[in-house]
């Protein structure tokens, strides 16, 4: 959606991609809470090593 908004210069597509990102972020946060309940400190350690959205290549 973001790519479509950028290539067509569509404000509506850019706005919709922002809405989708906010929704996905909320879903991911909800899932992370459940994973913390399930796996505890092991998952918290994983969170410290792995970024939520943009991977580190170094």
N, C-alpha and C positions, 0 to 999 in steps of 0.2 A: 504494500500500500504506500509506503514511504517512497519507494522507487517510482511508482506511478505518479505520485504528487510532484516529485522533483522533475521528472521528464516532461510532464504535461503542464507544469506550472499551475496546477489546480489547488486552490486554497482549500476546497472541500476535501480533496484526497489527503492533503497534509493534515487538516484538522481531524479527519477520521483516523489517520495513522496515529496521531497523538492520543486519541480516545482509546484505540486498541492497545497502545503501549501502557496506558494507565491501568486498563483492565487486566492485561497480562501480568503487570507488576503486582497487582492485588492478588491475583490467583497464585502467583509464585510465592508471595509472602505467606498466604494461607497454607500452601503446601509445605513451606519451610517450617512453619509452626508445628504441623503434624509430624514432620520428620524429626524435629527436635524431641517431641514427646516419645516417638518410637525408638530413636537411636541415641538420644541424650548427647553426652559430651563428644562422642565420635562424630556426630553430624556437625556439631559446633566447630570442631577442629577442621572438618572438611570445608565449612563455610569460610574459615580464616584463610585456607589455602586457595580456594577457587572463587573468583569473582562472580557476581550474580549475572551480569549481562555481557560484559566485554571480556573475552579471554585474554590472559597474559601469555605472551609467547617468549618471555625471557626467563 
